[in-house]
Amino acid sequence: MQLYVIDWLFKNSEDQLFATKKFCKFLKEDGLHKFIEGFELKFIVHTPQNGSGIIICSAQNTSTLFRIINSWRENYNISFNIKPALSNEELLGLTSSEDY
C-alpha cells in the first residue's frame, strides 16, 4: 500500500460549516473505524480557523483514494491536494540502496 499525505481546503465558510456538522455526525457514529478494502486511515488533523486540514493514509492505489474522497469533494466543495509519501523506513531503505 502507498502512503499519502492529503491537504484539504474548503472553498467557502458555508460549505465548511455544513460539512463539519456532517463529519461530526459521522464521527459520533464511529464511521472512521469502518473497514474499507484497500484503505487505512492513519491520522486526520483539522485547522478550522482557515477551513483546512491534513489526512495521512495508506491506499492500495489512487483510484481507491479518489473513490473515498469523491463524495466529500462533490458534496462539500473541498479541494484535495494528494501527495504520495514515504515512511521513515522507506526513506532509509531508499537512501541506503546502491542505486541512490
Biopython code that builds the backbone (N, CA, C, O; Angstrom):
import numpy as np
from Bio.PDB.StructureBuilder import StructureBuilder

atoms = [
    (1, "MET", "N", (0.851, -1.179, 0.000)),
    (1, "MET", "CA", (0.000, 0.000, 0.000)),
    (1, "MET", "C", (0.896, 1.241, 0.000)),
    (1, "MET", "O", (1.979, 1.245, 0.585)),
    (2, "GLN", "N", (0.426, 2.270, -0.657)),
    (2, "GLN", "CA", (1.150, 3.527, -0.755)),
    (2, "GLN", "C", (0.683, 4.478, 0.351)),
    (2, "GLN", "O", (-0.513, 4.575, 0.628)),
    (3, "LEU", "N", (1.617, 5.164, 0.968)),
    (3, "LEU", "CA", (1.315, 6.187, 1.964)),
    (3, "LEU", "C", (1.016, 7.494, 1.236)),
    (3, "LEU", "O", (1.695, 7.833, 0.267)),
    (4, "TYR", "N", (0.006, 8.229, 1.696)),
    (4, "TYR", "CA", (-0.374, 9.513, 1.102)),
    (4, "TYR", "C", (-0.539, 10.569, 2.192)),
    (4, "TYR", "O", (-0.996, 10.281, 3.298)),
    (5, "VAL", "N", (-0.155, 11.797, 1.850)),
    (5, "VAL", "CA", (-0.452, 12.970, 2.665)),
    (5, "VAL", "C", (-1.381, 13.829, 1.824)),
    (5, "VAL", "O", (-1.051, 14.192, 0.694)),
    (6, "ILE", "N", (-2.545, 14.154, 2.379)),
    (6, "ILE", "CA", (-3.558, 14.894, 1.633)),
    (6, "ILE", "C", (-3.872, 16.195, 2.378)),
    (6, "ILE", "O", (-4.342, 16.176, 3.516)),
    (7, "ASP", "N", (-3.608, 17.308, 1.724)),
    (7, "ASP", "CA", (-4.025, 18.612, 2.246)),
    (7, "ASP", "C", (-5.417, 18.886, 1.691)),
    (7, "ASP", "O", (-5.666, 18.668, 0.505)),
    (8, "TRP", "N", (-6.324, 19.360, 2.537)),
    (8, "TRP", "CA", (-7.648, 19.701, 2.049)),
    (8, "TRP", "C", (-8.027, 21.107, 2.475)),
    (8, "TRP", "O", (-7.532, 21.618, 3.480)),
    (9, "LEU", "N", (-8.912, 21.729, 1.703)),
    (9, "LEU", "CA", (-9.303, 23.119, 1.942)),
    (9, "LEU", "C", (-10.729, 23.336, 1.452)),
    (9, "LEU", "O", (-11.072, 22.990, 0.322)),
    (10, "PHE", "N", (-11.550, 23.914, 2.318)),
    (10, "PHE", "CA", (-12.893, 24.319, 1.908)),
    (10, "PHE", "C", (-12.795, 25.596, 1.090)),
    (10, "PHE", "O", (-11.971, 26.467, 1.369)),
    (11, "LYS", "N", (-13.641, 25.692, 0.084)),
    (11, "LYS", "CA", (-13.603, 26.867, -0.779)),
    (11, "LYS", "C", (-14.406, 28.034, -0.207)),
    (11, "LYS", "O", (-14.223, 29.178, -0.624)),
    (12, "ASN", "N", (-15.305, 27.745, 0.759)),
    (12, "ASN", "CA", (-16.029, 28.835, 1.426)),
    (12, "ASN", "C", (-16.500, 28.374, 2.802)),
    (12, "ASN", "O", (-16.558, 27.177, 3.084)),
    (13, "SER", "N", (-16.831, 29.337, 3.648)),
    (13, "SER", "CA", (-17.173, 29.031, 5.045)),
    (13, "SER", "C", (-18.531, 28.347, 5.185)),
    (13, "SER", "O", (-18.730, 27.579, 6.126)),
    (14, "GLU", "N", (-19.465, 28.604, 4.276)),
    (14, "GLU", "CA", (-20.766, 27.934, 4.354)),
    (14, "GLU", "C", (-20.615, 26.426, 4.160)),
    (14, "GLU", "O", (-21.187, 25.635, 4.910)),
    (15, "ASP", "N", (-19.842, 26.038, 3.152)),
    (15, "ASP", "CA", (-19.603, 24.616, 2.931)),
    (15, "ASP", "C", (-18.846, 24.006, 4.104)),
    (15, "ASP", "O", (-19.104, 22.864, 4.484)),
    (16, "GLN", "N", (-17.911, 24.762, 4.681)),
    (16, "GLN", "CA", (-17.155, 24.266, 5.833)),
    (16, "GLN", "C", (-18.089, 23.970, 6.996)),
    (16, "GLN", "O", (-17.983, 22.912, 7.616)),
    (17, "LEU", "N", (-18.993, 24.877, 7.298)),
    (17, "LEU", "CA", (-19.925, 24.688, 8.412)),
    (17, "LEU", "C", (-20.822, 23.471, 8.176)),
    (17, "LEU", "O", (-21.009, 22.643, 9.067)),
    (18, "PHE", "N", (-21.368, 23.375, 6.975)),
    (18, "PHE", "CA", (-22.249, 22.265, 6.640)),
    (18, "PHE", "C", (-21.506, 20.933, 6.713)),
    (18, "PHE", "O", (-22.017, 19.975, 7.293)),
    (19, "ALA", "N", (-20.314, 20.861, 6.137)),
    (19, "ALA", "CA", (-19.532, 19.621, 6.119)),
    (19, "ALA", "C", (-19.034, 19.248, 7.512)),
    (19, "ALA", "O", (-18.968, 18.065, 7.849)),
    (20, "THR", "N", (-18.683, 20.245, 8.323)),
    (20, "THR", "CA", (-18.214, 19.964, 9.682)),
    (20, "THR", "C", (-19.310, 19.289, 10.493)),
    (20, "THR", "O", (-19.039, 18.347, 11.238)),
    (21, "LYS", "N", (-20.534, 19.758, 10.357)),
    (21, "LYS", "CA", (-21.656, 19.127, 11.059)),
    (21, "LYS", "C", (-21.836, 17.686, 10.583)),
    (21, "LYS", "O", (-22.058, 16.789, 11.397)),
    (22, "LYS", "N", (-21.743, 17.460, 9.289)),
    (22, "LYS", "CA", (-21.890, 16.124, 8.727)),
    (22, "LYS", "C", (-20.740, 15.209, 9.193)),
    (22, "LYS", "O", (-20.961, 14.047, 9.534)),
    (23, "PHE", "N", (-19.523, 15.749, 9.200)),
    (23, "PHE", "CA", (-18.363, 14.969, 9.622)),
    (23, "PHE", "C", (-18.465, 14.604, 11.103)),
    (23, "PHE", "O", (-18.155, 13.472, 11.473)),
    (24, "CYS", "N", (-18.887, 15.526, 11.949)),
    (24, "CYS", "CA", (-19.026, 15.242, 13.381)),
    (24, "CYS", "C", (-20.087, 14.166, 13.625)),
    (24, "CYS", "O", (-19.931, 13.330, 14.514)),
    (25, "LYS", "N", (-21.156, 14.188, 12.841)),
    (25, "LYS", "CA", (-22.162, 13.135, 12.935)),
    (25, "LYS", "C", (-21.540, 11.789, 12.549)),
    (25, "LYS", "O", (-21.778, 10.775, 13.205)),
    (26, "PHE", "N", (-20.747, 11.795, 11.485)),
    (26, "PHE", "CA", (-20.030, 10.609, 11.028)),
    (26, "PHE", "C", (-19.119, 10.081, 12.131)),
    (26, "PHE", "O", (-19.054, 8.872, 12.357)),
    (27, "LEU", "N", (-18.410, 10.989, 12.826)),
    (27, "LEU", "CA", (-17.529, 10.601, 13.934)),
    (27, "LEU", "C", (-18.314, 9.968, 15.081)),
    (27, "LEU", "O", (-17.910, 8.937, 15.620)),
    (28, "LYS", "N", (-19.433, 10.584, 15.451)),
    (28, "LYS", "CA", (-20.249, 10.060, 16.546)),
    (28, "LYS", "C", (-20.770, 8.669, 16.244)),
    (28, "LYS", "O", (-20.968, 7.864, 17.154)),
    (29, "GLU", "N", (-20.995, 8.383, 14.963)),
    (29, "GLU", "CA", (-21.478, 7.062, 14.548)),
    (29, "GLU", "C", (-20.328, 6.083, 14.341)),
    (29, "GLU", "O", (-20.531, 4.975, 13.844)),
    (30, "ASP", "N", (-19.104, 6.502, 14.729)),
    (30, "ASP", "CA", (-17.895, 5.679, 14.617)),
    (30, "ASP", "C", (-17.586, 5.324, 13.169)),
    (30, "ASP", "O", (-17.067, 4.244, 12.888)),
    (31, "GLY", "N", (-17.901, 6.224, 12.260)),
    (31, "GLY", "CA", (-17.691, 5.991, 10.837)),
    (31, "GLY", "C", (-16.234, 5.892, 10.428)),
    (31, "GLY", "O", (-15.927, 5.261, 9.416)),
    (32, "LEU", "N", (-15.329, 6.496, 11.180)),
    (32, "LEU", "CA", (-13.914, 6.448, 10.812)),
    (32, "LEU", "C", (-13.310, 5.067, 11.010)),
    (32, "LEU", "O", (-12.273, 4.757, 10.422)),
    (33, "HIS", "N", (-13.934, 4.243, 11.819)),
    (33, "HIS", "CA", (-13.393, 2.912, 12.073)),
    (33, "HIS", "C", (-14.014, 1.847, 11.176)),
    (33, "HIS", "O", (-13.738, 0.657, 11.329)),
    (34, "LYS", "N", (-14.847, 2.281, 10.248)),
    (34, "LYS", "CA", (-15.452, 1.343, 9.307)),
    (34, "LYS", "C", (-14.382, 0.839, 8.337)),
    (34, "LYS", "O", (-13.607, 1.629, 7.797)),
    (35, "PHE", "N", (-14.343, -0.460, 8.120)),
    (35, "PHE", "CA", (-13.343, -1.064, 7.240)),
    (35, "PHE", "C", (-13.653, -0.736, 5.789)),
    (35, "PHE", "O", (-14.780, -0.914, 5.327)),
    (36, "ILE", "N", (-12.641, -0.254, 5.074)),
    (36, "ILE", "CA", (-12.738, -0.012, 3.638)),
    (36, "ILE", "C", (-11.605, -0.784, 2.980)),
    (36, "ILE", "O", (-10.432, -0.548, 3.268)),
    (37, "GLU", "N", (-11.956, -1.692, 2.110)),
    (37, "GLU", "CA", (-10.966, -2.527, 1.421)),
    (37, "GLU", "C", (-9.956, -1.653, 0.679)),
    (37, "GLU", "O", (-10.337, -0.780, -0.099)),
    (38, "GLY", "N", (-8.668, -1.892, 0.923)),
    (38, "GLY", "CA", (-7.613, -1.171, 0.216)),
    (38, "GLY", "C", (-7.319, 0.215, 0.753)),
    (38, "GLY", "O", (-6.676, 1.017, 0.075)),
    (39, "PHE", "N", (-7.784, 0.514, 1.977)),
    (39, "PHE", "CA", (-7.598, 1.843, 2.552)),
    (39, "PHE", "C", (-7.375, 1.733, 4.051)),
    (39, "PHE", "O", (-8.030, 0.943, 4.731)),
    (40, "GLU", "N", (-6.439, 2.535, 4.563)),
    (40, "GLU", "CA", (-6.209, 2.608, 6.004)),
    (40, "GLU", "C", (-5.971, 4.069, 6.394)),
    (40, "GLU", "O", (-5.010, 4.694, 5.945)),
    (41, "LEU", "N", (-6.845, 4.592, 7.222)),
    (41, "LEU", "CA", (-6.685, 5.954, 7.731)),
    (41, "LEU", "C", (-5.686, 5.941, 8.868)),
    (41, "LEU", "O", (-5.827, 5.163, 9.812)),
    (42, "LYS", "N", (-4.679, 6.793, 8.788)),
    (42, "LYS", "CA", (-3.663, 6.887, 9.833)),
    (42, "LYS", "C", (-3.970, 8.040, 10.790)),
    (42, "LYS", "O", (-3.895, 7.886, 12.009)),
    (43, "PHE", "N", (-4.320, 9.206, 10.213)),
    (43, "PHE", "CA", (-4.433, 10.410, 11.047)),
    (43, "PHE", "C", (-5.163, 11.500, 10.278)),
    (43, "PHE", "O", (-5.004, 11.622, 9.063)),
    (44, "ILE", "N", (-5.954, 12.285, 10.979)),
    (44, "ILE", "CA", (-6.579, 13.487, 10.410)),
    (44, "ILE", "C", (-6.376, 14.627, 11.399)),
    (44, "ILE", "O", (-6.567, 14.452, 12.602)),
    (45, "VAL", "N", (-5.995, 15.780, 10.897)),
    (45, "VAL", "CA", (-5.957, 16.986, 11.723)),
    (45, "VAL", "C", (-6.764, 18.069, 11.022)),
    (45, "VAL", "O", (-6.804, 18.149, 9.795)),
    (46, "HIS", "N", (-7.404, 18.902, 11.839)),
    (46, "HIS", "CA", (-8.271, 19.960, 11.332)),
    (46, "HIS", "C", (-7.730, 21.316, 11.779)),
    (46, "HIS", "O", (-7.304, 21.475, 12.923)),
    (47, "THR", "N", (-7.749, 22.278, 10.885)),
    (47, "THR", "CA", (-7.456, 23.668, 11.236)),
    (47, "THR", "C", (-8.667, 24.493, 10.827)),
    (47, "THR", "O", (-8.682, 25.106, 9.759)),
    (48, "PRO", "N", (-9.691, 24.504, 11.692)),
    (48, "PRO", "CA", (-10.960, 25.130, 11.338)),
    (48, "PRO", "C", (-10.877, 26.646, 11.141)),
    (48, "PRO", "O", (-11.737, 27.232, 10.484)),
    (49, "GLN", "N", (-9.852, 27.278, 11.704)),
    (49, "GLN", "CA", (-9.751, 28.728, 11.550)),
    (49, "GLN", "C", (-9.582, 29.141, 10.089)),
    (49, "GLN", "O", (-9.953, 30.255, 9.720)),
    (50, "ASN", "N", (-9.025, 28.258, 9.248)),
    (50, "ASN", "CA", (-8.915, 28.603, 7.833)),
    (50, "ASN", "C", (-9.572, 27.560, 6.923)),
    (50, "ASN", "O", (-9.396, 27.602, 5.706)),
    (51, "GLY", "N", (-10.330, 26.624, 7.510)),
    (51, "GLY", "CA", (-11.081, 25.653, 6.718)),
    (51, "GLY", "C", (-10.220, 24.630, 6.007)),
    (51, "GLY", "O", (-10.524, 24.226, 4.885)),
    (52, "SER", "N", (-9.145, 24.210, 6.658)),
    (52, "SER", "CA", (-8.250, 23.250, 6.025)),
    (52, "SER", "C", (-7.899, 22.127, 6.987)),
    (52, "SER", "O", (-8.336, 22.113, 8.138)),
    (53, "GLY", "N", (-7.101, 21.184, 6.494)),
    (53, "GLY", "CA", (-6.640, 20.097, 7.330)),
    (53, "GLY", "C", (-5.727, 19.174, 6.547)),
    (53, "GLY", "O", (-5.429, 19.403, 5.375)),
    (54, "ILE", "N", (-5.295, 18.131, 7.225)),
    (54, "ILE", "CA", (-4.386, 17.162, 6.628)),
    (54, "ILE", "C", (-4.860, 15.758, 6.975)),
    (54, "ILE", "O", (-5.261, 15.479, 8.104)),
    (55, "ILE", "N", (-4.803, 14.888, 5.986)),
    (55, "ILE", "CA", (-5.112, 13.471, 6.167)),
    (55, "ILE", "C", (-3.845, 12.686, 5.837)),
    (55, "ILE", "O", (-3.190, 12.954, 4.830)),
    (56, "ILE", "N", (-3.505, 11.728, 6.676)),
    (56, "ILE", "CA", (-2.428, 10.792, 6.370)),
    (56, "ILE", "C", (-3.072, 9.417, 6.316)),
    (56, "ILE", "O", (-3.739, 8.990, 7.258)),
    (57, "CYS", "N", (-2.861, 8.728, 5.191)),
    (57, "CYS", "CA", (-3.499, 7.438, 5.000)),
    (57, "CYS", "C", (-2.648, 6.562, 4.093)),
    (57, "CYS", "O", (-1.689, 7.024, 3.477)),
    (58, "SER", "N", (-3.017, 5.296, 4.026)),
    (58, "SER", "CA", (-2.443, 4.367, 3.064)),
    (58, "SER", "C", (-3.580, 3.881, 2.181)),
    (58, "SER", "O", (-4.697, 3.658, 2.648)),
    (59, "ALA", "N", (-3.281, 3.721, 0.904)),
    (59, "ALA", "CA", (-4.286, 3.215, -0.023)),
    (59, "ALA", "C", (-3.629, 2.272, -1.016)),
    (59, "ALA", "O", (-2.454, 2.411, -1.355)),
    (60, "GLN", "N", (-4.414, 1.319, -1.468)),
    (60, "GLN", "CA", (-3.937, 0.351, -2.449)),
    (60, "GLN", "C", (-3.500, 1.055, -3.723)),
    (60, "GLN", "O", (-2.499, 0.686, -4.337)),
    (61, "ASN", "N", (-4.262, 2.076, -4.117)),
    (61, "ASN", "CA", (-3.946, 2.852, -5.308)),
    (61, "ASN", "C", (-4.725, 4.159, -5.282)),
    (61, "ASN", "O", (-5.580, 4.359, -4.419)),
    (62, "THR", "N", (-4.433, 5.040, -6.217)),
    (62, "THR", "CA", (-5.109, 6.337, -6.222)),
    (62, "THR", "C", (-6.577, 6.214, -6.588)),
    (62, "THR", "O", (-7.380, 7.047, -6.169)),
    (63, "SER", "N", (-6.949, 5.209, -7.350)),
    (63, "SER", "CA", (-8.372, 5.020, -7.672)),
    (63, "SER", "C", (-9.188, 4.779, -6.411)),
    (63, "SER", "O", (-10.281, 5.324, -6.261)),
    (64, "THR", "N", (-8.660, 3.964, -5.508)),
    (64, "THR", "CA", (-9.337, 3.716, -4.234)),
    (64, "THR", "C", (-9.470, 5.014, -3.453)),
    (64, "THR", "O", (-10.529, 5.308, -2.899)),
    (65, "LEU", "N", (-8.403, 5.781, -3.412)),
    (65, "LEU", "CA", (-8.399, 7.050, -2.694)),
    (65, "LEU", "C", (-9.411, 8.029, -3.283)),
    (65, "LEU", "O", (-10.170, 8.651, -2.539)),
    (66, "PHE", "N", (-9.431, 8.173, -4.602)),
    (66, "PHE", "CA", (-10.377, 9.081, -5.259)),
    (66, "PHE", "C", (-11.816, 8.661, -4.991)),
    (66, "PHE", "O", (-12.682, 9.510, -4.779)),
    (67, "ARG", "N", (-12.073, 7.370, -4.999)),
    (67, "ARG", "CA", (-13.426, 6.881, -4.738)),
    (67, "ARG", "C", (-13.887, 7.285, -3.334)),
    (67, "ARG", "O", (-15.049, 7.639, -3.136)),
    (68, "ILE", "N", (-12.976, 7.232, -2.369)),
    (68, "ILE", "CA", (-13.324, 7.558, -0.984)),
    (68, "ILE", "C", (-13.573, 9.052, -0.796)),
    (68, "ILE", "O", (-14.537, 9.436, -0.134)),
    (69, "ILE", "N", (-12.723, 9.892, -1.364)),
    (69, "ILE", "CA", (-12.865, 11.337, -1.132)),
    (69, "ILE", "C", (-13.817, 12.026, -2.111)),
    (69, "ILE", "O", (-14.170, 13.189, -1.917)),
    (70, "ASN", "N", (-14.229, 11.319, -3.154)),
    (70, "ASN", "CA", (-15.045, 11.941, -4.186)),
    (70, "ASN", "C", (-16.353, 12.527, -3.649)),
    (70, "ASN", "O", (-16.733, 13.629, -4.043)),
    (71, "SER", "N", (-17.035, 11.825, -2.775)),
    (71, "SER", "CA", (-18.318, 12.347, -2.279)),
    (71, "SER", "C", (-18.121, 13.620, -1.456)),
    (71, "SER", "O", (-18.960, 14.521, -1.494)),
    (72, "TRP", "N", (-17.013, 13.697, -0.712)),
    (72, "TRP", "CA", (-16.739, 14.914, 0.060)),
    (72, "TRP", "C", (-16.440, 16.075, -0.889)),
    (72, "TRP", "O", (-16.883, 17.200, -0.658)),
    (73, "ARG", "N", (-15.698, 15.802, -1.943)),
    (73, "ARG", "CA", (-15.360, 16.837, -2.918)),
    (73, "ARG", "C", (-16.624, 17.347, -3.618)),
    (73, "ARG", "O", (-16.817, 18.556, -3.752)),
    (74, "GLU", "N", (-17.476, 16.432, -4.062)),
    (74, "GLU", "CA", (-18.676, 16.809, -4.798)),
    (74, "GLU", "C", (-19.728, 17.483, -3.930)),
    (74, "GLU", "O", (-20.379, 18.431, -4.368)),
    (75, "ASN", "N", (-19.901, 16.998, -2.691)),
    (75, "ASN", "CA", (-20.982, 17.490, -1.844)),
    (75, "ASN", "C", (-20.627, 18.708, -1.003)),
    (75, "ASN", "O", (-21.519, 19.448, -0.589)),
    (76, "TYR", "N", (-19.335, 18.930, -0.740)),
    (76, "TYR", "CA", (-18.973, 19.988, 0.206)),
    (76, "TYR", "C", (-17.947, 20.975, -0.329)),
    (76, "TYR", "O", (-17.399, 21.770, 0.435)),
    (77, "ASN", "N", (-17.679, 20.936, -1.628)),
    (77, "ASN", "CA", (-16.821, 21.943, -2.249)),
    (77, "ASN", "C", (-15.447, 22.021, -1.570)),
    (77, "ASN", "O", (-14.988, 23.096, -1.183)),
    (78, "ILE", "N", (-14.812, 20.868, -1.438)),
    (78, "ILE", "CA", (-13.494, 20.767, -0.820)),
    (78, "ILE", "C", (-12.474, 20.448, -1.916)),
    (78, "ILE", "O", (-12.728, 19.611, -2.783)),
    (79, "SER", "N", (-11.342, 21.108, -1.872)),
    (79, "SER", "CA", (-10.261, 20.743, -2.787)),
    (79, "SER", "C", (-9.255, 19.885, -2.017)),
    (79, "SER", "O", (-8.990, 20.122, -0.838)),
    (80, "PHE", "N", (-8.708, 18.894, -2.702)),
    (80, "PHE", "CA", (-7.752, 17.960, -2.122)),
    (80, "PHE", "C", (-6.451, 18.003, -2.904)),
    (80, "PHE", "O", (-6.464, 17.950, -4.134)),
    (81, "ASN", "N", (-5.335, 18.100, -2.205)),
    (81, "ASN", "CA", (-4.010, 18.024, -2.805)),
    (81, "ASN", "C", (-3.388, 16.723, -2.317)),
    (81, "ASN", "O", (-2.961, 16.630, -1.166)),
    (82, "ILE", "N", (-3.334, 15.716, -3.189)),
    (82, "ILE", "CA", (-2.912, 14.364, -2.817)),
    (82, "ILE", "C", (-1.447, 14.166, -3.199)),
    (82, "ILE", "O", (-1.059, 14.344, -4.354)),
    (83, "LYS", "N", (-0.639, 13.790, -2.195)),
    (83, "LYS", "CA", (0.798, 13.611, -2.420)),
    (83, "LYS", "C", (1.238, 12.247, -1.906)),
    (83, "LYS", "O", (1.045, 11.942, -0.729)),
    (84, "PRO", "N", (1.830, 11.416, -2.775)),
    (84, "PRO", "CA", (2.430, 10.175, -2.293)),
    (84, "PRO", "C", (3.573, 10.512, -1.336)),
    (84, "PRO", "O", (4.254, 11.521, -1.516)),
    (85, "ALA", "N", (3.782, 9.683, -0.333)),
    (85, "ALA", "CA", (4.804, 9.970, 0.682)),
    (85, "ALA", "C", (5.563, 8.699, 1.028)),
    (85, "ALA", "O", (5.160, 7.594, 0.666)),
    (86, "LEU", "N", (6.668, 8.882, 1.738)),
    (86, "LEU", "CA", (7.491, 7.764, 2.216)),
    (86, "LEU", "C", (7.490, 7.739, 3.738)),
    (86, "LEU", "O", (7.516, 8.785, 4.387)),
    (87, "SER", "N", (7.459, 6.544, 4.297)),
    (87, "SER", "CA", (7.626, 6.397, 5.744)),
    (87, "SER", "C", (9.111, 6.557, 6.059)),
    (87, "SER", "O", (9.937, 6.596, 5.148)),
    (88, "ASN", "N", (9.452, 6.649, 7.341)),
    (88, "ASN", "CA", (10.861, 6.709, 7.740)),
    (88, "ASN", "C", (11.623, 5.487, 7.229)),
    (88, "ASN", "O", (12.742, 5.604, 6.729)),
    (89, "GLU", "N", (11.009, 4.325, 7.360)),
    (89, "GLU", "CA", (11.656, 3.090, 6.936)),
    (89, "GLU", "C", (11.894, 3.079, 5.427)),
    (89, "GLU", "O", (12.954, 2.659, 4.963)),
    (90, "GLU", "N", (10.908, 3.540, 4.670)),
    (90, "GLU", "CA", (11.054, 3.578, 3.214)),
    (90, "GLU", "C", (12.136, 4.570, 2.788)),
    (90, "GLU", "O", (12.906, 4.296, 1.868)),
    (91, "LEU", "N", (12.192, 5.716, 3.456)),
    (91, "LEU", "CA", (13.221, 6.707, 3.154)),
    (91, "LEU", "C", (14.611, 6.155, 3.454)),
    (91, "LEU", "O", (15.535, 6.320, 2.658)),
    (92, "LEU", "N", (14.754, 5.499, 4.607)),
    (92, "LEU", "CA", (16.035, 4.905, 4.972)),
    (92, "LEU", "C", (16.443, 3.837, 3.964)),
    (92, "LEU", "O", (17.599, 3.793, 3.540)),
    (93, "GLY", "N", (15.510, 2.983, 3.579)),
    (93, "GLY", "CA", (15.801, 1.949, 2.595)),
    (93, "GLY", "C", (16.201, 2.534, 1.249)),
    (93, "GLY", "O", (17.110, 2.026, 0.592)),
    (94, "LEU", "N", (15.532, 3.586, 0.846)),
    (94, "LEU", "CA", (15.846, 4.237, -0.423)),
    (94, "LEU", "C", (17.238, 4.852, -0.411)),
    (94, "LEU", "O", (18.019, 4.654, -1.342)),
    (95, "THR", "N", (17.542, 5.590, 0.632)),
    (95, "THR", "CA", (18.844, 6.284, 0.680)),
    (95, "THR", "C", (19.992, 5.340, 0.985)),
    (95, "THR", "O", (21.151, 5.677, 0.741)),
    (96, "SER", "N", (19.687, 4.161, 1.515)),
    (96, "SER", "CA", (20.731, 3.178, 1.817)),
    (96, "SER", "C", (21.049, 2.282, 0.636)),
    (96, "SER", "O", (22.038, 1.550, 0.673)),
    (97, "SER", "N", (20.245, 2.320, -0.399)),
    (97, "SER", "CA", (20.469, 1.427, -1.536)),
    (97, "SER", "C", (21.613, 1.948, -2.407)),
    (97, "SER", "O", (21.925, 3.138, -2.399)),
    (98, "GLU", "N", (22.221, 1.043, -3.148)),
    (98, "GLU", "CA", (23.325, 1.411, -4.027)),
    (98, "GLU", "C", (22.862, 2.255, -5.202)),
    (98, "GLU", "O", (23.667, 2.950, -5.820)),
    (99, "ASP", "N", (21.572, 2.203, -5.518)),
    (99, "ASP", "CA", (21.027, 2.956, -6.658)),
    (99, "ASP", "C", (20.790, 4.424, -6.333)),
    (99, "ASP", "O", (20.527, 5.218, -7.236)),
    (100, "TYR", "N", (20.878, 4.796, -5.066)),
    (100, "TYR", "CA", (20.531, 6.168, -4.665)),
    (100, "TYR", "C", (21.609, 7.141, -5.059)),
    (100, "TYR", "O", (21.484, 8.338, -4.800)),
]
sb = StructureBuilder()
sb.init_structure("model")
sb.init_model(0)
sb.init_chain("A")
sb.init_seg("    ")
for serial, (resi, resn, name, xyz) in enumerate(atoms, 1):
    if name == "N":
        sb.init_residue(resn, " ", resi, " ")
    sb.init_atom(name, np.array(xyz, "f"), 0.0, 1.0, " ", f" {name:<3s}", serial, name[0])
structure = sb.get_structure()
